[in-house]
Amino acid sequence: MMQYEDERGAVYYIAYIGRSRWGIYRDTEEESGQMCEYPFFSGLAAQLELDEKAKRYGWREAKPAV
């Protein structure tokens, strides 16, 4: 799954919420795991929405945290 970083350094990614739902989350230096959008009923739908937002706003691909 792709992660994206905006111009301010916030990282956006998808995560499983539970009960067959997925959400788009954002991590910043001040706050970790802030939910931005939900629910999506498949990981693919959430990833497609995140990919579309990244293209629309010019976000770059982020390196996954180890």
Secondary structure as UniProt FT lines:
FT   STRAND          4..5
FT   TURN            7..8
FT   STRAND          11..18
FT   TURN            19..20
FT   STRAND          21..27
FT   STRAND          34..40
FT   HELIX           43..57
FT   STRAND          60..61
//
